[in-house]
Amino acid sequence: MGFTPGSPDGEAGGATVLKVVGSAKYALREAIHALRERTRRAIAAGQRRVEVEVGGIEPLAFLASQVPGERAYFRARDGLLASAMVGRAMAAEGLGDRGVREFLEAVPEARAFASMRFDAQRDSGAEWKPFLAAEIAIPAVELVRTGIRSVLAANLVGDGRATLATLERLVATERLPDTRELGVEGSFAADSSVVAWRDAVRATLDEISRGSVRKVVLARTRSFRMPGPVDPCELLARLAESEPGTYQFLVEPCEGVVFLGASPERLFRRSGPSVESEAVAGTRRRGEDSELDAALAADLLASEKDRHEQGLVLHRIVERLGALTGKATVAGGPRLLRLAHVQHLRSHVSATLEKVEPVASDASLLAALHPTPAVCGLPSERAQSIIRGCEPFDRGLYAGPVGLVGRDSEFCVAIRSALVTGRTVTAFAGAGIVAGSDADAEWRETEHKLATFERLVRPG
């Protein structure tokens, strides 16, 4: 195999991307060494990205083999795209950064990783201080799998030193751990108070009855103390096994602090000018057998309360997406979204942008759609105010957008998630409160959602 400029790329003349082509794929270790050497020459040639096709390694396993700190991961719900990112070639606070926009316009093969707090107006809790309120970053090195093809790539910004330093660290790393077993069992560290929950639901229902708000999503937490250090990649791998068919994500701003999850909910996917979103709300657990499962599904579909809750979410998405694009289309009535442990009502929404500028367009979509009534309430401003008063913790990135920005972009809503700080794993779960909600029933709904992490860290 040789290094060959892919048309119209090449080393001469300041070409943007250099691709490695040939009939065989590099093994990972060989690819890392080759990428480092090629990157050194690419910097001198003024290139901005170098790619090497690689085989035999999943992106999450690659991520697990790297030194903790400044790592990120995103896997699309359909599994066709997964990206593991190490280091930062460029990072900015806020999602409309000009430098990132110019880089993505010049290098359309590249993607930026983005994340945002649920509520930028709330003071950040101490546990969330390492995270920015909103961040967009071009990774220094990324292993991207699209379909059955995997590419190890280096993005070069400025003098390229940040990327080259990341590659030097990768070369020095030799281990490739098995990411399938946690190997330790945790214990309860803290749990939300059911009494405080009932008080919060009662206060929220009073607000709803007065007409100041139509829906509020209240959340709670449960923390587990692990006997040893937590490898976030191992935890995410286990979570992905227990929750197939979900978005999977990991955000690690520094060693020892990680936010991760396996979310069923798409905020939006943009492919060129085409935009897809969805309204997800209402919950039932999965049944132990097919008969009970079908009965629970039928109950959810027939529930006036749950259909009302899901309708509120759908109406706002159609309204906001339609205002941005001119028209939003709903694909029929709500259908079931069935996951491993719970099931929801879901409706698909589509629209078309008149003009596409990846960073700017995606920033506009985020501003229009986040926060959805599925994780906040309606109207959102009043719902967020009630949440600040009722929830004794900072949500941080929980229920915020996490995703990839590029020629095509995709964001999920960061639910079914947990914050890992040292040896503590804090899981989050929420439930939508509307007229007719029962505090104990909504508490049980959050129990079903928290059970996902309970099974992982306390399997006994």
N, C-alpha and C positions, 0 to 999 in steps of 0.2 A: 504494500500500500504506500502511496506517496501523498505528499501535501500538494494539492493542485488548486489554483485559484478557481473558484466557482464563478461562472459567468454571471454578471460582468465583474465579479470581484477579482482581486489580484493584489500582489504586494506593491506593485508600482502605482504611482499616481495617486496615492492617498485613498485607495479603495476602502470601503467601509467594513466589509466582512470578509474574512478568510475562512473557507470551509475545507475540511479534510475529507477527501473522497477516495473511494476505492472499493474493492469487492468484499473486503472483510471489515469487521468492527474491532476497535481496540478493546482490550480488557481494561478495567477501570484504572489500575495502577499505571499501566503503560500510557493510558490516555492522559492522566494527570501530568506525568512527566513530559509527554509530547506537547500538551497544552502550555505548560510553563515555558518550554523552549521556544515554541511558536509565538507566544505572547511577547517575549523579549524582543523578537524581531518585528512583531506587529507594531509595537510602541514606536520604534524608530521609523517605521513606514507610514505612520499616521493612521493606522487602522483602528477601528473602534470596537470590533468584536471578532473573536476567534472561536470556531466551532470544531469539535472532534466528535465523530459518531462513536458511540460506545455501546457495548452489550454486556449482559450478564449481571446487572445490578438495578434494583428498584431505587427510585429517588429517596424514599424514606430511609432505607438501609444506608445509602450514601450519606445522608444527613447525620445519621447516628454515629457514623465513623469519624465525624469531624469534632474538633475541639469545641466545647460549649461556648456560646457567646456570639451574638449577631448571626443567628441562623433563622431561617423561615421556611415554611412549607405550605403548599396549597395543592389540593387535589380536587378536580371537578367531580361533581356528583355522578356523572356517567362514567368516570374512570378513564376517559380518553385523554385527559391532560393531567399531568402531575409535575410539579416543579419544586426542587429542593435548592435553597439558596444559601450561600455562605459568604459572609462579609458584605460590605457595601462599597460599590464604586461611586455612588452618589446617593445622598439622602436629603430630604427636605421636610420641614414641618408644613402641613397643609397639603392638599391634593392637587393644587393648580400650579405647581412650581414650573417656571419657565424653562429652567435648565433640563429638568426631566422631560418636559414636553419636546424640547428641541432634540434631545438624544433619541427619544422614541420615534420621532419623525425621520431622523437620519438613519436609524437602525431599526427597521420595522420587524426584524427577527427577535428583537429584545422585548422583554416585559418588565414592568415595575411591580413590586409588591406593595400593597397599600392596606392600611388599617386605620380605624377611627373609633374613638370613644363613643359610647352610647349617648352620653350627655356632656357636651363640651362646656356647658355652663356650670356644672357642679364641680366643686373643689375636688381635686384628685386625692384619693386616699393614699396613705403612706405606701401601701403595698403596690400601688399602680404608678408610683413616681418614675420608675425607669422607662415607662412608655410615654410617648408623645400623644397629645390629644388627637392628632391626625398626622400620619406619616406616609410618605411615598418614597420608595428606595429602588434604585437600580442595583441588583446584586453584583458583587464582584465576580463570583463564580456560581454557575447554576447547572444542575443536571435536570434536563427537561425530557419527559417522556410524552410523546404525542402518538397515540395509537400504539404501534409496536416499535416505533423508532425512538431511540434515546440519544441525546446530544449533550455532551459536556461543553460548556461555553464560558468564555471570559469576556466581560464587558470592560472597556477601557475608557476612562474619563480623565481629562486633563493629561498629566504626565504618566498615568497608568500605574503609579507606585502602589496605590491601595490594592489594586487587583493583583499585582505581582507579589505583594506581601502575603495576600491570602493564598495564592498558589504555592508559595514557599511553605506555608503551614500545612497545606494539603499533601505536599510531597513528603513532609516529615511525619505524616500520620500513616500508620500501617494497619491499624486494626479495622476489621469489618465485623462488628458484633451481630449476634442473633438478636433481632428485635421482637421476638415472639413471647418472651417470658419476663414478667416483672420480678418474680422470685421472692417477693416479700409481701407481708400482709399488714395493712394499717389498722389503726384503731380510731374511734371517734375522737375528734379534738373539740368540735363545737357544732351546734345545730341551731337553727332558727327556733324561736319560741312560738308554739302554736297559739298561745294566749295573745302574743303581740300580733300574730297573723290575723286572728279573728278580729282584733281591734282595728287593724288596718283595713280589712275587708268591710267591716261595719262603717267605718268613716268614708270609705270610697263609695259604698252604696248610698250613703247620705248625700254625697256630692252628685251622684247620678240622679237621685230622686229630685234634687233641686234644679237639675237641668244644666249644670255647669260643665258636665262632661258626659259622654255616652259610654265610654269604655276606658278602663285603666288596667294595664298589665302589671301585676305585683310579682316581685321575685323574692326568693329566699336563698339561703346558702346552707351548705353542710361541709364541714372541714374534717379531714382525716390526717392523722399524724402517722407518717411512715417510719419504720425502725431504721431505715438507711436512706442514703441519697436516692432521689427519684430521677431516673433517666426519662426525660420527657418523650423521646422518640419511642422508647419501649411502651410507655403508657399510651401514646397515640396509636401505635401499632395494635395494641390490644383493644383499644376503643374502636378502631376501624374494623377489626374482626367481629366485634359484637354489634356494630351498627353499619352493616353493608349498605351500599346505595346512598351514601351521604357525602357531603363536602367534608373534607378533612383539612385542618389547618393548624399551624404552629407559628407563634411569634415569640422570639427570644431576643430581647434587647441587650441582655447581658447574662453572664453565667449565673445560674441559680434562680432565675426569674423567667417563667414561661407561661404563656396563655395558649391553650390548645383546645380543640374540640372536633366533634363530628356532627355537623349541622344538616338537617334535612331541607332547610329552607333557602331558596334562591332569592336574593334581592333583585338582581338583574343579570342577564347575559346579553352582551352586544356583539354581533358579528357584522362588521361593516356598519351599515345604517340600521340593520334590523335589531330590535330590542325585544327581549322576553322577560317578563316578571311573573310573579304568582302570588296569590293570596292564600295563606295557610293559617288555619285557626280551628278550634274545636279539637278535643282529645278524648280518646278512649284507649284503654289498655288493650293489648292483644290477648286473645283467649288461649287457654291451655290446649284446646282441641279445635278442630275446624268448625264444629257446631257452635260452640261458645263464641269463637272469633267472629263468625258470621252474624250472630245475634248482637254482639257489641257494635259491629260495623253498621248494622241496620238501625240500631238505637241512635248512633251518631248521626246517620243520614236523616233520621226522622226528627231529631231534636230541634225544636223551635229556637231554644236558647243558643245552641251551637251554630245553627244556620244564620241566626241574627248576628252573632259575633263574627262569623266568617264573612258575612255580607258587608259589615262595616269596614273590614280590612280591604275587601275587593273594591268597594266604592271609592275609597280614598286612592288606591293605586291607579284605578282607571281615571279618576279626576286629575291626579298629579301628572301621570304619564301622558294623558291626553292634552293637558295644558302645555307640556313641553314639546310634543311631537305633532299636535294637531288632531290626532285620533288614536284611541286605544281600543283594541278588539278583545272581547272575552270569548274563549272557546267553550261555550256551553256552560252547564251548571256545575256545581262542585262535585268532585269525585274524591275517592279515598286515596290518601297517601299512606301506604302501609309500611311501617318500619319494624325493626326486630321486636320492640317492646311496646310501642304505642302506634296509634293510627290517627290521622287528621283529615279534615276536609281541605281540599285544594282546588283552586281555579287558575287556569293559565290566562295570561294577558300578553298581548303582543302589540307592537307599534313600530313606526319607522321614522328615523331622524332625517331631516332635510339635509343636514350638513354634518360631516363627521370629522372632528379633531380629537383623537383618542383621549388625551388627558383632559382637555376642556369639556368634551362631551360627557365623559364619565363623571367629572366633577359636578356637572349639571344634573346628571341622572341621580347621583348620590344625594345632592341637595333636595331634589324633588321627592325621592322615595324614602329616605331615612329621616326619622325612624318610622317604620310602618306601624299601623295599629296592632299588628300581631305581636309586637314586643313592647309597645309603648301605650297606645290608647288613642282616643279621638275626642276632641281635638288634641293634637299632640302637645301643644304648648301647655295647656292646662293639665293634661295627663302627666307630663314630666314634672310639673310643679307638685302634684300630689305624690308622685313617686319619691321626690326628694324629701317630702315631709314624712312619708310612711316607712321608707326603707332605711334601716340603720347602717347601711354599708354603701360603698361606692361601687357601682357596676363596672366601672372601667371600660374595657373592651367588650365585656359581655353584652350581647344583643346589638353590638355595633357592626358595621360592614368590614369584611375582610375579603381580599381578592387580588386579582391580577389585572393590570392595565397594559394595553398594547394595541396592536392592530385589531385584535379581538379581545374583549375584556369580559370578566366574570366576577361577580361578588356574591357571597353568601351572607346570611345573617348569623352572627356568631353566637348561636345558642347551643345547647347540649355541650357545654364547655366548662373548663376549669382553669383556675390559676394555680400554678405550682411555684411556691416560694420556699426554697430549701427543701425541708422534709415534709412540708405541709401541702396538701392538695385540697383546694376549696372549690367545690362544684356549685353551679348556679342552676336554678330552674324557676320558671315563671308560669303564671296562669292568668287568663283574661277575666276581668271582673266586669260584668254587665248587669243590667236589671234582671233580677231573678237568680243571680249567683248565690250559691251556698258556700260559706267559708270552709266548712269541713270537706265538702266535695272538691273544692279547688285545692285544698291542702293535699288531698289524696292524689290529685292530678300531678302536683309537684313531686309527690313521693314516687310515682311511677317514672317520672323523668330522672330523678336523682338515683333511682335504682340502677341505672346504667353504670354510673361511677362506683356505686356501692359494690356491685358484682366484680368490678375490676380490682379494687383495692382491699376488699374484704371478701374474697371468694368463698371463705368458709361459711 
